[in-house]
Amino acid sequence: MRKFGKIIAAAALAAFSPSPVFACAACYGANTNDPLAHGMNWGIFTLLGVVVLMLSSIATFFVFLIRREAAEQAKRLAEENLSGAKV
């Protein structure tokens, strides 16, 4: 168990140790008015839009399932109450 703790400590030390960060060739010294920068920004926004669209679609599907189950349960309870009320 001590060996596992040492491995975790070494991994944490390596992960959180400061190191220099270098920009990619497209970003290093880039002009913000450059068409390449505008294209990269549009690419980032497009990918962000796709992610938001997919996550909102999944959330909407689960809301749909929850509402449909609630409606089915209400219908089932109403039918049980009507069938039990007959004399």
PDB file with SEQRES, HELIX, SHEET and CRYST1 records, atoms N, CA, C and O in Angstrom:
SEQRES   1 A   87  MET ARG LYS PHE GLY LYS ILE ILE ALA ALA ALA ALA LEU          
SEQRES   2 A   87  ALA ALA PHE SER PRO SER PRO VAL PHE ALA CYS ALA ALA          
SEQRES   3 A   87  CYS TYR GLY ALA ASN THR ASN ASP PRO LEU ALA HIS GLY          
SEQRES   4 A   87  MET ASN TRP GLY ILE PHE THR LEU LEU GLY VAL VAL VAL          
SEQRES   5 A   87  LEU MET LEU SER SER ILE ALA THR PHE PHE VAL PHE LEU          
SEQRES   6 A   87  ILE ARG ARG GLU ALA ALA GLU GLN ALA LYS ARG LEU ALA          
SEQRES   7 A   87  GLU GLU ASN LEU SER GLY ALA LYS VAL                          
HELIX    1 AA1 ARG A    2  PHE A   16  1                                  15    
HELIX    2 AA2 PRO A   35  GLY A   84  1                                  50    
CRYST1    1.000    1.000    1.000  90.00  90.00  90.00 P 1           1          
ATOM      1  N   MET A   1       0.822  -1.190   0.000  1.00  0.00           N  
ATOM      2  CA  MET A   1       0.000   0.000   0.000  1.00  0.00           C  
ATOM      3  C   MET A   1       0.868   1.258   0.000  1.00  0.00           C  
ATOM      4  O   MET A   1       0.479   2.284  -0.556  1.00  0.00           O  
ATOM      5  N   ARG A   2       2.030   1.176   0.617  1.00  0.00           N  
ATOM      6  CA  ARG A   2       2.922   2.336   0.656  1.00  0.00           C  
ATOM      7  C   ARG A   2       3.448   2.653  -0.739  1.00  0.00           C  
ATOM      8  O   ARG A   2       3.652   3.814  -1.094  1.00  0.00           O  
ATOM      9  N   LYS A   3       3.665   1.595  -1.523  1.00  0.00           N  
ATOM     10  CA  LYS A   3       4.171   1.791  -2.874  1.00  0.00           C  
ATOM     11  C   LYS A   3       3.136   2.542  -3.724  1.00  0.00           C  
ATOM     12  O   LYS A   3       3.486   3.405  -4.529  1.00  0.00           O  
ATOM     13  N   PHE A   4       1.866   2.201  -3.531  1.00  0.00           N  
ATOM     14  CA  PHE A   4       0.790   2.866  -4.252  1.00  0.00           C  
ATOM     15  C   PHE A   4       0.732   4.344  -3.876  1.00  0.00           C  
ATOM     16  O   PHE A   4       0.528   5.194  -4.743  1.00  0.00           O  
ATOM     17  N   GLY A   5       0.908   4.655  -2.610  1.00  0.00           N  
ATOM     18  CA  GLY A   5       0.916   6.051  -2.159  1.00  0.00           C  
ATOM     19  C   GLY A   5       2.066   6.829  -2.761  1.00  0.00           C  
ATOM     20  O   GLY A   5       1.910   7.997  -3.115  1.00  0.00           O  
ATOM     21  N   LYS A   6       3.223   6.189  -2.881  1.00  0.00           N  
ATOM     22  CA  LYS A   6       4.378   6.857  -3.485  1.00  0.00           C  
ATOM     23  C   LYS A   6       4.129   7.128  -4.967  1.00  0.00           C  
ATOM     24  O   LYS A   6       4.520   8.171  -5.491  1.00  0.00           O  
ATOM     25  N   ILE A   7       3.476   6.182  -5.634  1.00  0.00           N  
ATOM     26  CA  ILE A   7       3.165   6.364  -7.051  1.00  0.00           C  
ATOM     27  C   ILE A   7       2.190   7.528  -7.233  1.00  0.00           C  
ATOM     28  O   ILE A   7       2.349   8.347  -8.138  1.00  0.00           O  
ATOM     29  N   ILE A   8       1.181   7.588  -6.365  1.00  0.00           N  
ATOM     30  CA  ILE A   8       0.208   8.680  -6.427  1.00  0.00           C  
ATOM     31  C   ILE A   8       0.891  10.011  -6.152  1.00  0.00           C  
ATOM     32  O   ILE A   8       0.617  10.996  -6.839  1.00  0.00           O  
ATOM     33  N   ALA A   9       1.772  10.058  -5.163  1.00  0.00           N  
ATOM     34  CA  ALA A   9       2.479  11.295  -4.839  1.00  0.00           C  
ATOM     35  C   ALA A   9       3.375  11.732  -6.000  1.00  0.00           C  
ATOM     36  O   ALA A   9       3.443  12.920  -6.317  1.00  0.00           O  
ATOM     37  N   ALA A  10       4.053  10.792  -6.626  1.00  0.00           N  
ATOM     38  CA  ALA A  10       4.913  11.124  -7.760  1.00  0.00           C  
ATOM     39  C   ALA A  10       4.079  11.628  -8.942  1.00  0.00           C  
ATOM     40  O   ALA A  10       4.479  12.571  -9.625  1.00  0.00           O  
ATOM     41  N   ALA A  11       2.943  11.014  -9.182  1.00  0.00           N  
ATOM     42  CA  ALA A  11       2.072  11.447 -10.277  1.00  0.00           C  
ATOM     43  C   ALA A  11       1.517  12.844 -10.011  1.00  0.00           C  
ATOM     44  O   ALA A  11       1.443  13.668 -10.922  1.00  0.00           O  
ATOM     45  N   ALA A  12       1.127  13.112  -8.760  1.00  0.00           N  
ATOM     46  CA  ALA A  12       0.617  14.439  -8.414  1.00  0.00           C  
ATOM     47  C   ALA A  12       1.705  15.482  -8.544  1.00  0.00           C  
ATOM     48  O   ALA A  12       1.454  16.585  -9.030  1.00  0.00           O  
ATOM     49  N   LEU A  13       2.906  15.151  -8.117  1.00  0.00           N  
ATOM     50  CA  LEU A  13       4.027  16.087  -8.231  1.00  0.00           C  
ATOM     51  C   LEU A  13       4.321  16.392  -9.698  1.00  0.00           C  
ATOM     52  O   LEU A  13       4.570  17.544 -10.054  1.00  0.00           O  
ATOM     53  N   ALA A  14       4.292  15.379 -10.539  1.00  0.00           N  
ATOM     54  CA  ALA A  14       4.558  15.587 -11.966  1.00  0.00           C  
ATOM     55  C   ALA A  14       3.432  16.390 -12.629  1.00  0.00           C  
ATOM     56  O   ALA A  14       3.681  17.209 -13.514  1.00  0.00           O  
ATOM     57  N   ALA A  15       2.197  16.147 -12.193  1.00  0.00           N  
ATOM     58  CA  ALA A  15       1.066  16.836 -12.811  1.00  0.00           C  
ATOM     59  C   ALA A  15       1.005  18.310 -12.421  1.00  0.00           C  
ATOM     60  O   ALA A  15       0.616  19.154 -13.228  1.00  0.00           O  
ATOM     61  N   PHE A  16       1.389  18.618 -11.189  1.00  0.00           N  
ATOM     62  CA  PHE A  16       1.241  19.984 -10.706  1.00  0.00           C  
ATOM     63  C   PHE A  16       2.538  20.775 -10.686  1.00  0.00           C  
ATOM     64  O   PHE A  16       2.555  21.908 -10.206  1.00  0.00           O  
ATOM     65  N   SER A  17       3.610  20.214 -11.190  1.00  0.00           N  
ATOM     66  CA  SER A  17       4.871  20.959 -11.230  1.00  0.00           C  
ATOM     67  C   SER A  17       4.818  21.974 -12.371  1.00  0.00           C  
ATOM     68  O   SER A  17       4.335  21.663 -13.460  1.00  0.00           O  
ATOM     69  N   PRO A  18       5.307  23.167 -12.124  1.00  0.00           N  
ATOM     70  CA  PRO A  18       5.243  24.181 -13.188  1.00  0.00           C  
ATOM     71  C   PRO A  18       6.198  23.846 -14.327  1.00  0.00           C  
ATOM     72  O   PRO A  18       7.312  23.369 -14.109  1.00  0.00           O  
ATOM     73  N   SER A  19       5.746  24.100 -15.514  1.00  0.00           N  
ATOM     74  CA  SER A  19       6.575  23.888 -16.697  1.00  0.00           C  
ATOM     75  C   SER A  19       6.234  24.970 -17.708  1.00  0.00           C  
ATOM     76  O   SER A  19       5.116  25.487 -17.698  1.00  0.00           O  
ATOM     77  N   PRO A  20       7.151  25.319 -18.564  1.00  0.00           N  
ATOM     78  CA  PRO A  20       6.846  26.367 -19.548  1.00  0.00           C  
ATOM     79  C   PRO A  20       5.801  25.884 -20.550  1.00  0.00           C  
ATOM     80  O   PRO A  20       5.784  24.719 -20.947  1.00  0.00           O  
ATOM     81  N   VAL A  21       4.947  26.793 -20.941  1.00  0.00           N  
ATOM     82  CA  VAL A  21       3.899  26.480 -21.898  1.00  0.00           C  
ATOM     83  C   VAL A  21       4.192  27.254 -23.174  1.00  0.00           C  
ATOM     84  O   VAL A  21       4.363  28.473 -23.152  1.00  0.00           O  
ATOM     85  N   PHE A  22       4.247  26.546 -24.264  1.00  0.00           N  
ATOM     86  CA  PHE A  22       4.553  27.173 -25.545  1.00  0.00           C  
ATOM     87  C   PHE A  22       3.300  27.189 -26.414  1.00  0.00           C  
ATOM     88  O   PHE A  22       2.535  26.225 -26.443  1.00  0.00           O  
ATOM     89  N   ALA A  23       3.106  28.288 -27.113  1.00  0.00           N  
ATOM     90  CA  ALA A  23       1.967  28.404 -28.014  1.00  0.00           C  
ATOM     91  C   ALA A  23       2.239  27.594 -29.279  1.00  0.00           C  
ATOM     92  O   ALA A  23       3.388  27.313 -29.621  1.00  0.00           O  
ATOM     93  N   CYS A  24       1.168  27.229 -29.958  1.00  0.00           N  
ATOM     94  CA  CYS A  24       1.338  26.504 -31.218  1.00  0.00           C  
ATOM     95  C   CYS A  24       1.827  27.465 -32.304  1.00  0.00           C  
ATOM     96  O   CYS A  24       1.848  28.679 -32.100  1.00  0.00           O  
ATOM     97  N   ALA A  25       2.203  26.939 -33.409  1.00  0.00           N  
ATOM     98  CA  ALA A  25       2.757  27.754 -34.489  1.00  0.00           C  
ATOM     99  C   ALA A  25       1.725  28.736 -35.032  1.00  0.00           C  
ATOM    100  O   ALA A  25       2.092  29.817 -35.494  1.00  0.00           O  
ATOM    101  N   ALA A  26       0.456  28.387 -34.986  1.00  0.00           N  
ATOM    102  CA  ALA A  26      -0.577  29.287 -35.501  1.00  0.00           C  
ATOM    103  C   ALA A  26      -0.822  30.453 -34.554  1.00  0.00           C  
ATOM    104  O   ALA A  26      -1.178  31.543 -35.002  1.00  0.00           O  
ATOM    105  N   CYS A  27      -0.638  30.243 -33.248  1.00  0.00           N  
ATOM    106  CA  CYS A  27      -0.946  31.286 -32.269  1.00  0.00           C  
ATOM    107  C   CYS A  27       0.267  32.116 -31.881  1.00  0.00           C  
ATOM    108  O   CYS A  27       0.101  33.256 -31.447  1.00  0.00           O  
ATOM    109  N   TYR A  28       1.447  31.606 -32.014  1.00  0.00           N  
ATOM    110  CA  TYR A  28       2.643  32.290 -31.537  1.00  0.00           C  
ATOM    111  C   TYR A  28       2.871  33.567 -32.346  1.00  0.00           C  
ATOM    112  O   TYR A  28       3.121  33.517 -33.550  1.00  0.00           O  
ATOM    113  N   GLY A  29       2.782  34.692 -31.675  1.00  0.00           N  
ATOM    114  CA  GLY A  29       3.008  35.968 -32.322  1.00  0.00           C  
ATOM    115  C   GLY A  29       1.979  36.309 -33.372  1.00  0.00           C  
ATOM    116  O   GLY A  29       2.268  37.071 -34.295  1.00  0.00           O  
ATOM    117  N   ALA A  30       0.789  35.764 -33.252  1.00  0.00           N  
ATOM    118  CA  ALA A  30      -0.239  35.982 -34.271  1.00  0.00           C  
ATOM    119  C   ALA A  30      -0.865  37.358 -34.131  1.00  0.00           C  
ATOM    120  O   ALA A  30      -0.998  37.896 -33.032  1.00  0.00           O  
ATOM    121  N   ASN A  31      -1.238  37.903 -35.253  1.00  0.00           N  
ATOM    122  CA  ASN A  31      -1.961  39.160 -35.295  1.00  0.00           C  
ATOM    123  C   ASN A  31      -3.443  38.836 -35.100  1.00  0.00           C  
ATOM    124  O   ASN A  31      -3.972  37.944 -35.762  1.00  0.00           O  
ATOM    125  N   THR A  32      -4.114  39.555 -34.196  1.00  0.00           N  
ATOM    126  CA  THR A  32      -5.513  39.230 -33.916  1.00  0.00           C  
ATOM    127  C   THR A  32      -6.434  39.595 -35.069  1.00  0.00           C  
ATOM    128  O   THR A  32      -7.565  39.112 -35.123  1.00  0.00           O  
ATOM    129  N   ASN A  33      -5.987  40.423 -35.979  1.00  0.00           N  
ATOM    130  CA  ASN A  33      -6.807  40.783 -37.136  1.00  0.00           C  
ATOM    131  C   ASN A  33      -6.509  39.905 -38.347  1.00  0.00           C  
ATOM    132  O   ASN A  33      -7.024  40.155 -39.437  1.00  0.00           O  
ATOM    133  N   ASP A  34      -5.699  38.902 -38.165  1.00  0.00           N  
ATOM    134  CA  ASP A  34      -5.314  38.001 -39.241  1.00  0.00           C  
ATOM    135  C   ASP A  34      -6.498  37.098 -39.604  1.00  0.00           C  
ATOM    136  O   ASP A  34      -7.224  36.674 -38.705  1.00  0.00           O  
ATOM    137  N   PRO A  35      -6.718  36.794 -40.868  1.00  0.00           N  
ATOM    138  CA  PRO A  35      -7.806  35.884 -41.250  1.00  0.00           C  
ATOM    139  C   PRO A  35      -7.671  34.502 -40.602  1.00  0.00           C  
ATOM    140  O   PRO A  35      -8.675  33.848 -40.321  1.00  0.00           O  
ATOM    141  N   LEU A  36      -6.439  34.061 -40.369  1.00  0.00           N  
ATOM    142  CA  LEU A  36      -6.245  32.770 -39.719  1.00  0.00           C  
ATOM    143  C   LEU A  36      -6.806  32.797 -38.295  1.00  0.00           C  
ATOM    144  O   LEU A  36      -7.417  31.824 -37.853  1.00  0.00           O  
ATOM    145  N   ALA A  37      -6.604  33.900 -37.579  1.00  0.00           N  
ATOM    146  CA  ALA A  37      -7.129  34.026 -36.215  1.00  0.00           C  
ATOM    147  C   ALA A  37      -8.653  34.052 -36.231  1.00  0.00           C  
ATOM    148  O   ALA A  37      -9.296  33.440 -35.378  1.00  0.00           O  
ATOM    149  N   HIS A  38      -9.233  34.761 -37.203  1.00  0.00           N  
ATOM    150  CA  HIS A  38     -10.696  34.791 -37.303  1.00  0.00           C  
ATOM    151  C   HIS A  38     -11.258  33.412 -37.635  1.00  0.00           C  
ATOM    152  O   HIS A  38     -12.285  33.004 -37.091  1.00  0.00           O  
ATOM    153  N   GLY A  39     -10.589  32.710 -38.515  1.00  0.00           N  
ATOM    154  CA  GLY A  39     -11.033  31.355 -38.849  1.00  0.00           C  
ATOM    155  C   GLY A  39     -10.944  30.413 -37.663  1.00  0.00           C  
ATOM    156  O   GLY A  39     -11.827  29.583 -37.446  1.00  0.00           O  
ATOM    157  N   MET A  40      -9.865  30.548 -36.897  1.00  0.00           N  
ATOM    158  CA  MET A  40      -9.714  29.702 -35.715  1.00  0.00           C  
ATOM    159  C   MET A  40     -10.794  30.018 -34.677  1.00  0.00           C  
ATOM    160  O   MET A  40     -11.334  29.114 -34.040  1.00  0.00           O  
ATOM    161  N   ASN A  41     -11.100  31.291 -34.514  1.00  0.00           N  
ATOM    162  CA  ASN A  41     -12.160  31.675 -33.576  1.00  0.00           C  
ATOM    163  C   ASN A  41     -13.511  31.119 -34.014  1.00  0.00           C  
ATOM    164  O   ASN A  41     -14.272  30.615 -33.189  1.00  0.00           O  
ATOM    165  N   TRP A  42     -13.809  31.208 -35.299  1.00  0.00           N  
ATOM    166  CA  TRP A  42     -15.065  30.652 -35.785  1.00  0.00           C  
ATOM    167  C   TRP A  42     -15.114  29.131 -35.625  1.00  0.00           C  
ATOM    168  O   TRP A  42     -16.166  28.562 -35.334  1.00  0.00           O  
ATOM    169  N   GLY A  43     -13.979  28.490 -35.816  1.00  0.00           N  
ATOM    170  CA  GLY A  43     -13.921  27.049 -35.591  1.00  0.00           C  
ATOM    171  C   GLY A  43     -14.187  26.686 -34.145  1.00  0.00           C  
ATOM    172  O   GLY A  43     -14.901  25.723 -33.866  1.00  0.00           O  
ATOM    173  N   ILE A  44     -13.620  27.448 -33.223  1.00  0.00           N  
ATOM    174  CA  ILE A  44     -13.846  27.206 -31.794  1.00  0.00           C  
ATOM    175  C   ILE A  44     -15.310  27.424 -31.451  1.00  0.00           C  
ATOM    176  O   ILE A  44     -15.910  26.613 -30.746  1.00  0.00           O  
ATOM    177  N   PHE A  45     -15.893  28.523 -31.948  1.00  0.00           N  
ATOM    178  CA  PHE A  45     -17.301  28.796 -31.653  1.00  0.00           C  
ATOM    179  C   PHE A  45     -18.223  27.749 -32.266  1.00  0.00           C  
ATOM    180  O   PHE A  45     -19.247  27.401 -31.677  1.00  0.00           O  
ATOM    181  N   THR A  46     -17.869  27.248 -33.436  1.00  0.00           N  
ATOM    182  CA  THR A  46     -18.674  26.204 -34.068  1.00  0.00           C  
ATOM    183  C   THR A  46     -18.647  24.917 -33.248  1.00  0.00           C  
ATOM    184  O   THR A  46     -19.685  24.299 -33.013  1.00  0.00           O  
ATOM    185  N   LEU A  47     -17.465  24.525 -32.819  1.00  0.00           N  
ATOM    186  CA  LEU A  47     -17.363  23.318 -31.997  1.00  0.00           C  
ATOM    187  C   LEU A  47     -18.078  23.497 -30.658  1.00  0.00           C  
ATOM    188  O   LEU A  47     -18.711  22.566 -30.160  1.00  0.00           O  
ATOM    189  N   LEU A  48     -17.976  24.675 -30.084  1.00  0.00           N  
ATOM    190  CA  LEU A  48     -18.687  24.952 -28.842  1.00  0.00           C  
ATOM    191  C   LEU A  48     -20.190  24.874 -29.065  1.00  0.00           C  
ATOM    192  O   LEU A  48     -20.919  24.351 -28.222  1.00  0.00           O  
ATOM    193  N   GLY A  49     -20.655  25.390 -30.193  1.00  0.00           N  
ATOM    194  CA  GLY A  49     -22.077  25.312 -30.516  1.00  0.00           C  
ATOM    195  C   GLY A  49     -22.555  23.881 -30.687  1.00  0.00           C  
ATOM    196  O   GLY A  49     -23.658  23.540 -30.260  1.00  0.00           O  
ATOM    197  N   VAL A  50     -21.741  23.045 -31.306  1.00  0.00           N  
ATOM    198  CA  VAL A  50     -22.110  21.631 -31.478  1.00  0.00           C  
ATOM    199  C   VAL A  50     -22.223  20.943 -30.123  1.00  0.00           C  
ATOM    200  O   VAL A  50     -23.156  20.175 -29.890  1.00  0.00           O  
ATOM    201  N   VAL A  51     -21.279  21.217 -29.234  1.00  0.00           N  
ATOM    202  CA  VAL A  51     -21.315  20.601 -27.900  1.00  0.00           C  
ATOM    203  C   VAL A  51     -22.555  21.055 -27.138  1.00  0.00           C  
ATOM    204  O   VAL A  51     -23.238  20.238 -26.521  1.00  0.00           O  
ATOM    205  N   VAL A  52     -22.846  22.349 -27.177  1.00  0.00           N  
ATOM    206  CA  VAL A  52     -24.034  22.866 -26.480  1.00  0.00           C  
ATOM    207  C   VAL A  52     -25.304  22.270 -27.081  1.00  0.00           C  
ATOM    208  O   VAL A  52     -26.224  21.904 -26.349  1.00  0.00           O  
ATOM    209  N   LEU A  53     -25.359  22.172 -28.389  1.00  0.00           N  
ATOM    210  CA  LEU A  53     -26.533  21.585 -29.046  1.00  0.00           C  
ATOM    211  C   LEU A  53     -26.740  20.133 -28.623  1.00  0.00           C  
ATOM    212  O   LEU A  53     -27.863  19.731 -28.320  1.00  0.00           O  
ATOM    213  N   MET A  54     -25.680  19.356 -28.600  1.00  0.00           N  
ATOM    214  CA  MET A  54     -25.802  17.946 -28.219  1.00  0.00           C  
ATOM    215  C   MET A  54     -26.222  17.788 -26.757  1.00  0.00           C  
ATOM    216  O   MET A  54     -27.096  16.980 -26.444  1.00  0.00           O  
ATOM    217  N   LEU A  55     -25.602  18.559 -25.864  1.00  0.00           N  
ATOM    218  CA  LEU A  55     -25.960  18.453 -24.447  1.00  0.00           C  
ATOM    219  C   LEU A  55     -27.391  18.919 -24.188  1.00  0.00           C  
ATOM    220  O   LEU A  55     -28.099  18.324 -23.375  1.00  0.00           O  
ATOM    221  N   SER A  56     -27.819  19.971 -24.869  1.00  0.00           N  
ATOM    222  CA  SER A  56     -29.201  20.424 -24.688  1.00  0.00           C  
ATOM    223  C   SER A  56     -30.186  19.424 -25.289  1.00  0.00           C  
ATOM    224  O   SER A  56     -31.292  19.262 -24.774  1.00  0.00           O  
ATOM    225  N   SER A  57     -29.800  18.757 -26.364  1.00  0.00           N  
ATOM    226  CA  SER A  57     -30.674  17.725 -26.936  1.00  0.00           C  
ATOM    227  C   SER A  57     -30.843  16.549 -25.980  1.00  0.00           C  
ATOM    228  O   SER A  57     -31.945  16.023 -25.825  1.00  0.00           O  
ATOM    229  N   ILE A  58     -29.774  16.147 -25.354  1.00  0.00           N  
ATOM    230  CA  ILE A  58     -29.846  15.045 -24.390  1.00  0.00           C  
ATOM    231  C   ILE A  58     -30.696  15.444 -23.197  1.00  0.00           C  
ATOM    232  O   ILE A  58     -31.522  14.658 -22.732  1.00  0.00           O  
ATOM    233  N   ALA A  59     -30.501  16.669 -22.692  1.00  0.00           N  
ATOM    234  CA  ALA A  59     -31.296  17.138 -21.552  1.00  0.00           C  
ATOM    235  C   ALA A  59     -32.773  17.226 -21.928  1.00  0.00           C  
ATOM    236  O   ALA A  59     -33.635  16.859 -21.130  1.00  0.00           O  
ATOM    237  N   THR A  60     -33.073  17.707 -23.133  1.00  0.00           N  
ATOM    238  CA  THR A  60     -34.461  17.802 -23.588  1.00  0.00           C  
ATOM    239  C   THR A  60     -35.092  16.416 -23.696  1.00  0.00           C  
ATOM    240  O   THR A  60     -36.263  16.244 -23.356  1.00  0.00           O  
ATOM    241  N   PHE A  61     -34.343  15.445 -24.156  1.00  0.00           N  
ATOM    242  CA  PHE A  61     -34.863  14.080 -24.252  1.00  0.00           C  
ATOM    243  C   PHE A  61     -35.231  13.526 -22.881  1.00  0.00           C  
ATOM    244  O   PHE A  61     -36.274  12.890 -22.728  1.00  0.00           O  
ATOM    245  N   PHE A  62     -34.379  13.766 -21.880  1.00  0.00           N  
ATOM    246  CA  PHE A  62     -34.687  13.275 -20.542  1.00  0.00           C  
ATOM    247  C   PHE A  62     -35.884  14.006 -19.936  1.00  0.00           C  
ATOM    248  O   PHE A  62     -36.672  13.394 -19.215  1.00  0.00           O  
ATOM    249  N   VAL A  63     -36.034  15.289 -20.210  1.00  0.00           N  
ATOM    250  CA  VAL A  63     -37.217  16.019 -19.740  1.00  0.00           C  
ATOM    251  C   VAL A  63     -38.461  15.439 -20.402  1.00  0.00           C  
ATOM    252  O   VAL A  63     -39.491  15.273 -19.748  1.00  0.00           O  
ATOM    253  N   PHE A  64     -38.373  15.133 -21.690  1.00  0.00           N  
ATOM    254  CA  PHE A  64     -39.487  14.511 -22.403  1.00  0.00           C  
ATOM    255  C   PHE A  64     -39.868  13.176 -21.760  1.00  0.00           C  
ATOM    256  O   PHE A  64     -41.049  12.901 -21.548  1.00  0.00           O  
ATOM    257  N   LEU A  65     -38.863  12.347 -21.451  1.00  0.00           N  
ATOM    258  CA  LEU A  65     -39.156  11.055 -20.829  1.00  0.00           C  
ATOM    259  C   LEU A  65     -39.812  11.221 -19.465  1.00  0.00           C  
ATOM    260  O   LEU A  65     -40.747  10.491 -19.137  1.00  0.00           O  
ATOM    261  N   ILE A  66     -39.339  12.160 -18.677  1.00  0.00           N  
ATOM    262  CA  ILE A  66     -39.904  12.387 -17.350  1.00  0.00           C  
ATOM    263  C   ILE A  66     -41.349  12.848 -17.457  1.00  0.00           C  
ATOM    264  O   ILE A  66     -42.214  12.372 -16.721  1.00  0.00           O  
ATOM    265  N   ARG A  67     -41.615  13.780 -18.379  1.00  0.00           N  
ATOM    266  CA  ARG A  67     -42.995  14.264 -18.541  1.00  0.00           C  
ATOM    267  C   ARG A  67     -43.915  13.168 -19.063  1.00  0.00           C  
ATOM    268  O   ARG A  67     -45.064  13.066 -18.631  1.00  0.00           O  
ATOM    269  N   ARG A  68     -43.425  12.351 -19.981  1.00  0.00           N  
ATOM    270  CA  ARG A  68     -44.255  11.277 -20.527  1.00  0.00           C  
ATOM    271  C   ARG A  68     -44.579  10.249 -19.447  1.00  0.00           C  
ATOM    272  O   ARG A  68     -45.704   9.754 -19.378  1.00  0.00           O  
ATOM    273  N   GLU A  69     -43.605   9.928 -18.611  1.00  0.00           N  
ATOM    274  CA  GLU A  69     -43.846   8.982 -17.525  1.00  0.00           C  
ATOM    275  C   GLU A  69     -44.849   9.550 -16.524  1.00  0.00           C  
ATOM    276  O   GLU A  69     -45.701   8.818 -16.021  1.00  0.00           O  
ATOM    277  N   ALA A  70     -44.755  10.847 -16.230  1.00  0.00           N  
ATOM    278  CA  ALA A  70     -45.708  11.469 -15.308  1.00  0.00           C  
ATOM    279  C   ALA A  70     -47.115  11.452 -15.895  1.00  0.00           C  
ATOM    280  O   ALA A  70     -48.081  11.216 -15.171  1.00  0.00           O  
ATOM    281  N   ALA A  71     -47.244  11.699 -17.194  1.00  0.00           N  
ATOM    282  CA  ALA A  71     -48.556  11.670 -17.837  1.00  0.00           C  
ATOM    283  C   ALA A  71     -49.131  10.257 -17.836  1.00  0.00           C  
ATOM    284  O   ALA A  71     -50.323  10.070 -17.594  1.00  0.00           O  
ATOM    285  N   GLU A  72     -48.292   9.269 -18.104  1.00  0.00           N  
ATOM    286  CA  GLU A  72     -48.762   7.873 -18.079  1.00  0.00           C  
ATOM    287  C   GLU A  72     -49.199   7.467 -16.674  1.00  0.00           C  
ATOM    288  O   GLU A  72     -50.194   6.762 -16.504  1.00  0.00           O  
ATOM    289  N   GLN A  73     -48.462   7.908 -15.689  1.00  0.00           N  
ATOM    290  CA  GLN A  73     -48.812   7.568 -14.314  1.00  0.00           C  
ATOM    291  C   GLN A  73     -50.121   8.235 -13.911  1.00  0.00           C  
ATOM    292  O   GLN A  73     -50.948   7.612 -13.245  1.00  0.00           O  
ATOM    293  N   ALA A  74     -50.323   9.494 -14.304  1.00  0.00           N  
ATOM    294  CA  ALA A  74     -51.571  10.187 -14.004  1.00  0.00           C  
ATOM    295  C   ALA A  74     -52.743   9.513 -14.701  1.00  0.00           C  
ATOM    296  O   ALA A  74     -53.819   9.382 -14.117  1.00  0.00           O  
ATOM    297  N   LYS A  75     -52.547   9.088 -15.933  1.00  0.00           N  
ATOM    298  CA  LYS A  75     -53.596   8.389 -16.684  1.00  0.00           C  
ATOM    299  C   LYS A  75     -53.944   7.064 -16.019  1.00  0.00           C  
ATOM    300  O   LYS A  75     -55.116   6.706 -15.900  1.00  0.00           O  
ATOM    301  N   ARG A  76     -52.919   6.343 -15.590  1.00  0.00           N  
ATOM    302  CA  ARG A  76     -53.138   5.058 -14.927  1.00  0.00           C  
ATOM    303  C   ARG A  76     -53.905   5.233 -13.606  1.00  0.00           C  
ATOM    304  O   ARG A  76     -54.811   4.459 -13.297  1.00  0.00           O  
ATOM    305  N   LEU A  77     -53.526   6.268 -12.832  1.00  0.00           N  
ATOM    306  CA  LEU A  77     -54.230   6.528 -11.572  1.00  0.00           C  
ATOM    307  C   LEU A  77     -55.675   6.939 -11.823  1.00  0.00           C  
ATOM    308  O   LEU A  77     -56.568   6.534 -11.079  1.00  0.00           O  
ATOM    309  N   ALA A  78     -55.916   7.735 -12.857  1.00  0.00           N  
ATOM    310  CA  ALA A  78     -57.277   8.148 -13.190  1.00  0.00           C  
ATOM    311  C   ALA A  78     -58.126   6.956 -13.590  1.00  0.00           C  
ATOM    312  O   ALA A  78     -59.289   6.872 -13.195  1.00  0.00           O  
ATOM    313  N   GLU A  79     -57.570   6.028 -14.367  1.00  0.00           N  
ATOM    314  CA  GLU A  79     -58.308   4.824 -14.763  1.00  0.00           C  
ATOM    315  C   GLU A  79     -58.612   3.929 -13.554  1.00  0.00           C  
ATOM    316  O   GLU A  79     -59.686   3.334 -13.474  1.00  0.00           O  
ATOM    317  N   GLU A  80     -57.666   3.839 -12.623  1.00  0.00           N  
ATOM    318  CA  GLU A  80     -57.902   3.040 -11.415  1.00  0.00           C  
ATOM    319  C   GLU A  80     -58.998   3.654 -10.563  1.00  0.00           C  
ATOM    320  O   GLU A  80     -59.828   2.935 -10.006  1.00  0.00           O  
ATOM    321  N   ASN A  81     -59.011   4.973 -10.457  1.00  0.00           N  
ATOM    322  CA  ASN A  81     -60.047   5.638  -9.671  1.00  0.00           C  
ATOM    323  C   ASN A  81     -61.422   5.506 -10.312  1.00  0.00           C  
ATOM    324  O   ASN A  81     -62.426   5.355  -9.617  1.00  0.00           O  
ATOM    325  N   LEU A  82     -61.465   5.562 -11.647  1.00  0.00           N  
ATOM    326  CA  LEU A  82     -62.750   5.411 -12.331  1.00  0.00           C  
ATOM    327  C   LEU A  82     -63.273   3.992 -12.242  1.00  0.00           C  
ATOM    328  O   LEU A  82     -64.470   3.775 -12.059  1.00  0.00           O  
ATOM    329  N   SER A  83     -62.373   3.023 -12.372  1.00  0.00           N  
ATOM    330  CA  SER A  83     -62.828   1.637 -12.323  1.00  0.00           C  
ATOM    331  C   SER A  83     -63.255   1.251 -10.902  1.00  0.00           C  
ATOM    332  O   SER A  83     -64.126   0.396 -10.742  1.00  0.00           O  
ATOM    333  N   GLY A  84     -62.679   1.843  -9.900  1.00  0.00           N  
ATOM    334  CA  GLY A  84     -63.056   1.547  -8.517  1.00  0.00           C  
ATOM    335  C   GLY A  84     -64.314   2.276  -8.079  1.00  0.00           C  
ATOM    336  O   GLY A  84     -64.918   1.891  -7.078  1.00  0.00           O  
ATOM    337  N   ALA A  85     -64.731   3.316  -8.793  1.00  0.00           N  
ATOM    338  CA  ALA A  85     -65.885   4.100  -8.408  1.00  0.00           C  
ATOM    339  C   ALA A  85     -67.202   3.502  -8.888  1.00  0.00           C  
ATOM    340  O   ALA A  85     -68.265   3.963  -8.471  1.00  0.00           O  
ATOM    341  N   LYS A  86     -67.163   2.483  -9.757  1.00  0.00           N  
ATOM    342  CA  LYS A  86     -68.404   1.882 -10.273  1.00  0.00           C  
ATOM    343  C   LYS A  86     -69.139   1.159  -9.150  1.00  0.00           C  
ATOM    344  O   LYS A  86     -68.529   0.511  -8.300  1.00  0.00           O  
ATOM    345  N   VAL A  87     -70.466   1.287  -9.167  1.00  0.00           N  
ATOM    346  CA  VAL A  87     -71.287   0.641  -8.135  1.00  0.00           C  
ATOM    347  C   VAL A  87     -72.017  -0.540  -8.702  1.00  0.00           C  
ATOM    348  O   VAL A  87     -72.758  -1.211  -7.984  1.00  0.00           O  
TER     349      VAL A  87                                                      
END                                                                             
